[in-house]
Amino acid sequence: MEEKIPVSVFNLLVSAGDAILDIYQGHDFDIEIKPDNSPVTRADKISSRIMNKGLNLLFPDVPVIDEENVISAYETRKNWRRFFLADPLDGTKEFISKNGEFCINLALIQSGFPVEGCTAKAEKEFLNLIKAGRSKTLNFRQKPRKPSELLPAVRFSGGAKRN
């Protein structure tokens, strides 16, 4: 089972990227302003839903912190040994201005430190995987058939209990 997880995370990020690009290539961004005066678009929300649903299915015991969702109180979060930190559309202002400078960020945080991460640039169709000083760049359209085609060290693995 563990061997399928990295490919599933890859596919999850590609799905979120494809959803973002569908909106990016259109004209209906459905822009709203959040309480902190930053913009949020339909693409932010759809990417967030895709990522959260997928991560919760793949890793039901690992919580997700995502800026587009309600963030659990610190009293709850401070006891999390492991969680995902996601930005489903980093660079919303750039997305709106259509300059291509936006991406999807996902990190696995363990004991307060990032231990694995991915940055996906949907418009450029590449994804960078990072773990312990090693990285690998993959093309969105050349989906890996097996985990060994990914960076061998990158294994988004569950295990932490939600508190």
C-alpha positions in Angstrom: 0.0 0.0 0.0 2.7 2.5 0.9 4.3 2.1 -2.5 1.2 3.6 -4.2 1.1 6.7 -2.0 3.7 8.9 -3.8 2.1 8.3 -7.2 -1.2 9.2 -5.6 0.1 12.4 -4.2 1.6 13.2 -7.6 -1.8 12.5 -9.3 -3.5 14.6 -6.6 -1.3 17.6 -7.4 -1.7 17.2 -11.1 -5.5 17.1 -10.7 -5.4 20.3 -8.6 -3.1 21.9 -11.2 -5.4 20.9 -14.1 -8.4 22.4 -12.2 -6.5 25.7 -11.7 -5.5 25.8 -15.4 -9.1 25.3 -16.5 -10.0 28.4 -14.6 -6.8 30.3 -15.6 -7.5 29.8 -19.3 -11.0 31.2 -18.9 -12.2 34.6 -17.6 -14.4 33.8 -14.7 -12.1 33.8 -11.7 -15.0 34.7 -9.3 -12.7 36.9 -7.2 -13.6 37.6 -3.5 -11.7 39.5 -0.8 -10.9 37.6 2.4 -11.0 39.4 5.8 -7.2 40.0 5.6 -7.8 41.9 2.3 -6.2 39.3 0.2 -8.0 37.9 -2.9 -9.3 34.4 -3.2 -10.6 32.9 -6.5 -12.7 30.0 -7.6 -9.4 28.3 -8.5 -8.1 28.7 -4.9 -11.2 27.1 -3.6 -11.4 24.2 -6.1 -7.7 23.4 -5.7 -8.2 23.4 -1.9 -11.1 21.0 -2.1 -9.2 18.6 -4.4 -6.1 18.6 -2.2 -8.0 18.3 1.1 -10.3 15.5 -0.1 -7.3 13.6 -1.6 -5.0 14.0 1.4 -7.8 13.0 3.8 -8.5 9.9 1.7 -4.8 9.0 1.5 -3.8 10.0 5.0 -6.9 10.0 7.2 -4.8 10.3 10.4 -2.8 13.4 9.3 -4.5 16.7 9.6 -4.2 19.4 6.9 -3.6 23.1 7.5 -4.8 25.0 4.4 -5.2 28.8 4.3 -8.5 28.4 2.4 -10.1 26.4 5.3 -10.8 27.1 8.9 -7.6 26.5 10.8 -7.9 24.5 14.0 -7.2 26.4 17.3 -3.6 26.4 18.4 -4.6 24.5 21.5 -5.5 21.6 19.2 -2.6 22.1 16.7 0.1 22.3 19.2 -0.2 18.6 19.9 0.0 17.5 16.3 3.3 15.7 15.7 2.7 15.5 12.0 0.5 17.5 9.6 0.3 18.7 6.0 0.7 22.4 5.3 -0.9 23.3 2.0 -1.3 26.4 -0.1 -3.6 25.2 -2.9 -2.8 28.3 -5.0 0.2 30.3 -3.9 0.3 33.6 -5.8 -3.4 34.4 -6.2 -2.6 38.0 -7.2 -0.2 36.7 -9.9 -2.9 34.2 -11.0 -5.4 37.1 -11.4 -2.9 39.2 -13.4 -2.2 36.2 -15.6 1.6 36.4 -15.3 2.1 32.7 -14.7 3.9 33.2 -11.4 1.7 30.9 -9.2 2.1 27.4 -7.9 0.7 24.8 -5.5 2.7 24.1 -2.4 2.4 21.1 -0.1 4.7 20.2 2.8 4.7 17.5 5.4 5.6 19.0 8.8 6.9 16.7 11.5 7.8 17.9 15.0 7.7 21.5 13.8 9.9 21.0 10.8 9.2 20.4 7.1 10.4 17.0 6.1 9.0 16.5 2.6 7.6 19.0 0.1 6.2 19.5 -3.3 5.9 22.6 -5.4 3.8 22.3 -8.6 3.8 24.9 -11.3 0.7 23.9 -13.3 1.2 26.4 -16.1 4.7 25.1 -16.7 3.6 21.5 -16.1 6.3 20.6 -13.7 6.5 19.5 -10.1 9.5 19.6 -7.7 9.7 17.0 -5.0 12.0 17.7 -2.1 13.2 15.7 0.9 16.4 15.9 3.0 18.3 18.1 0.6 17.4 15.9 -2.4 15.0 17.0 -5.2 13.6 15.8 -8.4 11.6 17.6 -11.1 8.8 15.7 -12.9 6.7 16.7 -15.9 3.0 16.7 -15.3 2.3 14.8 -18.5 4.8 12.0 -17.9 3.1 10.5 -14.8 5.2 8.0 -13.0 4.1 4.5 -13.2 5.7 3.4 -10.0 7.2 5.1 -6.9 10.8 4.3 -7.9 10.4 6.8 -10.7 9.9 9.5 -8.1 12.6 10.6 -5.7 13.1 7.3 -3.8 13.2 9.2 -0.4 9.9 11.0 -1.0 7.2 9.0 0.7 4.4 11.0 2.2 3.6 8.6 5.0 0.8 8.8 7.6 1.0 7.8 11.2 0.1 10.8 13.4 -3.2 10.8 15.2 -5.4 13.8 15.0 -6.0 15.3 18.4 
